[in-house]
Amino acid sequence: MEVDFSSEEWLARERGLVAAARASDPVAIAELYRAFARRLYRVVLMPRLGNAQAAEDALSETFRTGLERLEQFDDKGVSLYFWLSRIAVNKATDMHRVKARTRRALTSLTDLLAPLRPSAPRPETLLCEAEQRSLLVEHVGTVMTRINPRYARVIELRFFDDRSRQECAEALEVKLGTFDVLLLRALRAFRKEWEALTGADDARSHA
């Protein structure tokens, strides 16, 4: 049977647990987690994210943020659950935004590397296109050496090794949500260095 978070009995119990949790009492923190986690996952996060792994990641981030900001909580006769619910909604929203940005960045990188894919050029343009592909390969290699090695590894796993996001996360020993954030940052870093490199080449060619 679920706890009624609006009952006077629970609110009195909760105030003691919150006070202890603010003093970093692990027993109180664990009890608050047991009280709220299942409902936050089922009622708030899964309906918004629709993916068990994403909901678990968001739940973990919700409690981490909640504990970090616990001093800011003022119950005013209302359970901590509803305060955590707002944090959980924000976490779910943030995850959707990260996914959307990642998809846009992924499209950008796909377009960027499209000329590297094999094609069937006309015979008279074969040499020119071969030279262009060679230059692009050289540029990609240069850019990969310029970005953070961790970001380079993320790109290698996802694009060059063609692994799934979950496989990449496991290879890096991080959660899927964390990998998505790393991928977004890696794509941004790649794009920035690519534009700097190719922009410099264009400037030299017009000098």
N, C-alpha and C positions, 0 to 999 in steps of 0.2 A: 504494500500500500504506500502510495507516494505521500510525502510530507506536505502539509498545508503551510506554505511559506508565509501566509497572511495571519496565521493563528498567533495569539499572544504567547502561547506555550513555546512555539518555535522561535519567535522573535526574541524572547528572553534567553533561550538557549543560544541562539545565533550571536547575540551581543557578546556573550562570554567567549564564544569561539573566535569572533573577529578580534577581540581584544588580545586573546592569546596568540592569534596568527600574526598580529602586528608586532608581537614580541618574538616572532619566528619560531613559535611552538610547532614542531612537525606533526604532533598528534592532532592539534586543532586544524591545521592546514589540510591534513588528510581527511578529517571528518567533513570539512566544508566541501572538499572535492567530491567525496562520496555522496553528499547530499545534493549537489547541483549538477554534476557532470552528466549523468544519464539524461536528465531532462533538457539541458542545454544542447546536447548532441541530437536528441530526438526531435525536440520542438523547434529549436532555433537554427541549428547548423545544417542538418541533413536536408530539410526542405529547401534551403537556399543554395546548397552546394551540390546535392544529389550524388555525391561520391563519398564513400566511406573513408578513404584515406585522406581526402581533403578535409572532411569534417573532423577527423581525429587530429589533424595538424592544426586546424583552426581552434579546436577545443584546448589543445595544449597551449597555443599562443594566448588564448583568452585568459587562462588561469595564470600564465606567466605575467601578462600585463596587469591583471587584477591584483596579484600579490605585490607587484612593483608599485602600484598606485593605491594600495589599500588605505594609506593614511588620508587619501582624498575622499574616501567614502564617508558619507553622513547619512545614516539610515532614515532619519525623520519618520520613524515608524514603519518603514518599508524594508523588506528583506534585501539582503545582498544579492540574491538571485536576480532581481530585476536590473540591478546595476551591472552585473556580469552579462546579462542578456544584451544590453546595449553594446558592451564591448564585443560580444560574440557577433552581433550583427555587423559591426564595423569590420571585424576580421574577415567575415565572409565577403563583404563588399570589396575589401582590399584584395582578396584572392581573385575575385572576378576581374578586377582592374589589372592585376599582374598578368593574368592569362590573356586578357585582351591585348595588352602591350606586348606580351611575348609573341602572340600570333602575328602582330604587325611587324615586329622585329624579325621574326622568322621569314615572313614574306620578303622583307627587304634583303635579307641575306641570300635567300633563294634566288631573287632577281639578280643580285650581285654576282653570284657564282654561275648563273645560267650559261654564260658563254663558255664555261669549262666543259659543258656536257657535249658528248660526241654528236656531230651533225653530219649531214650529207651535202657538203658545199659543192658548187659548180667547179669543174676542173680548173678553170682559169683563176679562181679565187682561193684554191686550196692552200698554196704557199702562204698567202697573206693571212688567212685565217689560222693556219698552223703557228705562224709567228705571233699572232695575237693571243692564242691560247697559251703559248709558251710564256709570254710576258705576264699574262694573268696568273698563271701558276707561280711564277717568280714573285709576283706581288703578294699573293696569298701567303706564301711562305715567309716573306718579309714581315707582313703584318702579324702573323702568328708569333714571331719572335719578339715583337714589340709590345704585345699586350701581356697582362699579368699571366704567369704560367698556369694558374688555376683556371682562368678564363679560357686560355688556349686548350686546356684539357677538356673543358666542358664542350667546346665547339668540336674538338676531335671526336669525342664520344658520340655526340648527337648527330653530326653531319657526316664526318668522314668514315666513322665506324657504323653509321646508320643504326644506332641502338635506340630502343624506345626510351621515353622519358623515365620510366620506372627503372629500366636497366641502368641508365646513366646515374640515377640517384643511388642505386645500390653500389655501383662501381666507386662512387665518390663517398659512400657511407654517410649520406645525408637523406633527409626526408624529401618526398616528392615536391612539396611546397617550397622547400629551401632550394631544390634544384631549379625550379622554375624561376626563382629570383636570380640565381646565379646565371642562368641562361640569358635572361633579359640583360643583365649587366655585361655579360660577355659579348652579346651582340652589339650593344651600344659601344663598347670599347673597340670591337673589331671595326665597326662602321666609322668611328672617329679616326682611327689610324689609317683605314683604307682611304678615306677622303683626304687626309693629310698627305699620304704618299702619292696618290694619283693626281692630286691638285698640284703638288710640287713638280711632278713629271710634266704635266700640261704647261706649267709656267716655264720650264726649261725648254720645252719644244717650241714655244712661241718667242723665246728670247732672241 
